[in-house]
Amino acid sequence: MEKPLNTILEKAISGTRLSVDEGIVLLQSHDLAAIGRAADAVTRRLHPKPFRTYNIDRNINYTNICTSGCRFCAFSRKVGDADAYVIAREELHRKIEETIALGGNQILLQGGMHPDLKIQWYEELLEDIHQHFPQINIHGFSPTEIDHIAQISELSARDVLKRFKAAGLGSLPGGGAEILVDRVRQELSPHKIMADRWLDIGRTWHELGGRGSATMMFGHVETLAERIEHLGRLRRLQDQTHGFTAFIAWTFQPSNTGLSDLPKAGAFEYLKMLAVSRLFLDNFDNLQASWVTQGLAVGQLALCFGANDFGSVMIEENVVAAAGTSFRTTEAEIRRRIADAGYLPRKRNVFYDFLDELSGATG
């Protein structure tokens, strides 16, 4: 017999782990207010102090050349396309200098599955950044990229990760996860790694002492049960390694993609997914809001639906923008949004260490 919604919510609020079936019941429910209240209660239990965090970083896409051919991507280009590129080192340095000038402490370094760039190119890139900008954390290369680099370099993923760590890689982003269910991945991106491989690379990075984020892009061809399967697989890996710093979910943006006929998931669906993630992922400390796809107002609402972090100022973002969604903000605006939601804004790094003094976090 299916449990009543309130019974499931009370179970989650008390700190008892939810089952897969209970997670599906939550996603099937339309009682967003009740689910949101429960997620907020869990967030306040996990983060009882009156802080909500954010960071300043920049997404730098080192190349848009990619052989994957994902149906959901509007950003990638093929070798020979007029607007295909590999970033010049001078341009990279300029972008990092601008990031530092705006108070940034990190770059998110990601690109496509380039057919010709082998591990030596990436090592030189990392070493160059680390030498010139030692204060910047390099949050770089999704498990999908790691696998591709390993294949074309005829190395194991473990060897690639070890060499990247030695060259200056600071943390591993959770890109390329989409939905960690092979049926979905075969339909969306059959040339990319399947779910087990994505998880294995994350596990290997954690075993090497690294940490990083986990993500989900939803609102396309997946079912509600597959969303929960995705969360369940992340939860199991987190039980084993405790290597994930945060979970970030965002809605698929269909414009200019091979799936442009699909409807765009709105704020209701986003906030429900966020809240259910907070209730289900009991071993994740931090959940980020996704204002980049939903806008600042919904990002602010997310602080009442399970998010304890507003995400990044994101000085530059290209992939979502290529799909027709382009929200921008400033540090001052994020701080105002957090304050208006009733919290003290605090700047942090990717590991959720505070980078400000409390006295400076109240303005």
N, C-alpha and C positions, 0 to 999 in steps of 0.2 A: 504494500500500500504506500502511495506517495505521501511523504511527510508534508504537513502544512508549512507554508512559507515562514510563519513566525517561529516555528520550532527550529527550522534551519538557521534563521537569523540569530536566534538566541544562542544556539550552539556555537556559531562563529564568534559572537561577541564574547562568549565565555572563554574563548581560546582553544576550543576543541576543533580538531581538524575535520573539514568537510569531505565527504566522499564525492566521487565523480558524479554519481546520480544526483546528489544534492546540488552540486554546481550547475548541472543542467536545469534543474527545477528553477534555480535563481534566474538563469538566462531566459527561461521561457516565461517568467513572470513579467507583468507590465507595471508592477507596483514599484516604480522608480523611487518614490519618496521613502518607502520602508527599507528598501535595499540600500539607498544612500545613507539613511540614518544609521543603519547597522555598520556600514563601512566607515562612517565618520567616527562611530564609537570605537571601532577597532583601531583606527588611526590614532585617536586620542589616547588609547591604552598604550600603544606602542611608542607614541611621541607625546608624552604628557606636558612637556614644556611648551611655552607659547611661541615657538619658533616655526617658521616654514622657510625652506631653503631655496636657493637658486644658484646658478653659476654663470660664468661668462666664458663662452668658447666660440669657436668658428668651425664650420664644416668646410674642409678643403678637399675637394675632389681632385685627386692628382691626375686622373684621366677619365674621360667619358667613353673611351673605346672598350667595348665589351662583346664577348662572343656568346654570352648566355642567352640573349634573345627572350628575356622574360616578358610575358604578355602584359604585365602590370606596369612596366617601366616606360616613362616618356623621356628619360634623360640620356640613355646610352646611344652610342654611335658605332658604326663599323669603321674598320681601317679604310682610309681613302675618302671618307665623307668630308665635305667641305668644312664642317665645324667640329671635326674630331680633333682632339688635342691630348698631349701629355704636358703637364705643367712645367714651365721653365723654372729653373732654380731661383732666378731673380724674382720672378712673380711670387713664388712660394715664400721667399724671405720677406717680401713687401707685405704679404697678407699676414704673416706672423707678427711682424713689427706693428702693424695696425691693431692687431688683436691685443698685444701687450699694452699699447698706448691707451686702449679702451678698458684696461683693467683685466683683460683675459688671462687665464692661467692654463688653458688647454686648447689643443686643436683636435678635431675629429678628422682623421685622415683616412679617407675611403675612396675607392674608385671602382672601375669595372674589371672584368676578367680579361686583361690585356693579353693577346696571344704571344707576345714577344718579350715581355719584361720578366726576367728571371731574378732569382733571389739576390744576386749581387747588386742589381739596380736598387732594390728596396733597402738593402743594408746600407748602401752609400747614402740613400735619402735619409734614413733614420740617423745615421752617424752625423750627417751634415746638420740636421735640425738640432740634434742633441748638443753638438759642439757650439753652434752659434746661439742657441736659445735654451740653455740648460734649465731655466726656470719654467719652461713650458712642458706640461705633461702631454705625451703623444698617445692619444686614445685612438688606436688605429687598427685597420684591417679586420674585417668581419671573418668569421669562420669560413664563409664561402670563398673569400679571397685567399685565406691561408691555404685551403685545400687546392685551389687553382695554382697558386705559386709553387706548392709542393709538387704538384704533378708536372708542371712544365720544367721544374728544376730537378726532377728525378730525386726528390728527397721525401722523407716522411714529414708529416705535419708537425710531429714533435721536434724534429731537427729545425724546421723553419721557425717554430715558436722560440726555441732556445736561442737561435741565432738572432732573431729579432729582439728578444729580451736583452741580449748582450749588446746589441746595437743602439738601444735606447727606447724601445717600445715600453710604454708605461702601463697601459691597460687595453683590454680587448672589448670593442663595442659588440653589441648583440645583433648587428645588421644581418640580413639574409635569412632570418628565422622565418619571416612571414607567418605561416602556420606550420607547425612541426608535425605534419601528418602527410604521409607519402602520397595519398590520393590527391590532396590539394596541390602538393608540390609538382606532381606529374602534370597536372593541368595548367599550372601557372608558369612553371620554370623547369621543364624536364632536363635541361642541361646543367642545372645546379645540383649541389649535393642534396641527398635525401636527409631525413630527420635524424637518423642515428648518427650519421657522419657529422652533422652540425653539432650535436650534443657531445660526441666524442672529442671534437676539437676544443670545445669549451672545457670539457673535463680535463683534457691534457694541459691546457693553459693553467687551470686551477691547481693541478698537481705540481706544476713548475713554480708555484707560488704567486701566480698572477691573479688578478681580479678583473672583473668587467661587468657589463650590463647584459640584460636579457630583454628581448623585445617581442612584440607581436603586431603584425599588420593585419587588420581584420576588415570585414565588410565587403567581401568579393564572392568567391565561390565556395567558401567553407560553410559547414553546418554549425549549429550551436554546440552540438556534441563534440565537433572537432575543435572548437575553441577551447572547450574544457580539457580535451585530450592534450592540447598544446600546453595549457597551464599545468596539467598533471605531470607532463614530462619535465618541465622546468622545475617543478617542486621536488621531484624525485632526485634530479641532479643536484639541486641546492641542498637536499638532505645529505648527500654524499660528500660534497666539497665545500659548501658555504662560500663559494667563490663569487657569487653574483652580488654586486653592490646595489642594484636597483632593477626594477621592471618598468618598461615604458611601452604602452600600447597606443596605437594610432589607427585612424580609419583610412582605408584605401581611397586614393584620389583618382577617379577614373578618366578625367579629361586627357586627351592626347595619347591615350594608351590603347593597347589592343583589346581592352575591356571597357571601352568608352560607353557602351550601351547599358552598363550596370548603373543602378541608382547609387548616389552618394549617401553613405551613412551619416546621419545628422547627430545633433547634440544628445538627444534622448538615448540613442543606441550607444554612443560613446560613453556617456556618464554611467550607464548601466554596466557596460563592459568593464569600465574602470572599477566601479564599486564591487562587482563580483570578483574581480582579480584581487582586490584588497581582502575580501573575505576568504578566498580560496588559497591564496599564496601566503600561508601563515608563517613561512620561514624566510620571507623577503622583508627586510627592514624598510625599504624605501620604494615608493611608487611615484613616478613623475607624471605631471600633467602634460597634455599634448596640445598646447595652444597653437603650435605651428600648423596643425591641420584644422583645428576647430575655432581658432580666434581667441583673443585675450579674455573676453567675457566668459566663455566656456572654460578656459583655463583657470580663471578665478573660481568658478563654480566647482571645478574639480577638487579644490581644496576642501570642499564639503562632501565629496563623494569618494574619498579614499586616498587622494594624493597628499603627500606631505612635502612635496617638492614641486616648484613651478617650472622646473626645467631650466633651459639655458636662454640667455639673451640671443644666442645664435646669430652672431654678426653676419654670417653668410650661410645660405641654404639654397641648394640648387635642384635637388632631386624632386622634392615635393613641389617646388615652384614650377618645374617643367611640366607637372601634371595640372597646372592651372590654379594652384592655391598658393598665395603669397602674402602671409601676414608678417609684419615686422614690428619690433619693439625696441625699447632701450632699458638699461638697468634701472633708471629712475621710474619708468612705468611699471616694471615688474615689482619693484619695492612698494610702489603705491598700491598695486593690486593686492599684494600680500597683506599690507597694512589695512586696507579697506575690508579685507576678509576677516580681520580681527586678530592678526598674528604679527609677530615681529619678523621682519625679513632678515635673513642671514645668508651671507655669501659663503659658498663651500667649494671644495674641489670634488673630483670624481669619486674619491673615497669617503666623501661626506664628512671630512674634517672642516671645521669652521675656519674661514680665512679672515674674519673680522673680529674686532673686539665687541663685546656685548653693548658697550656704551655707544658704539658706532652703528649698531644694528637697529636702532629705534627710530631713526629719521626717515 
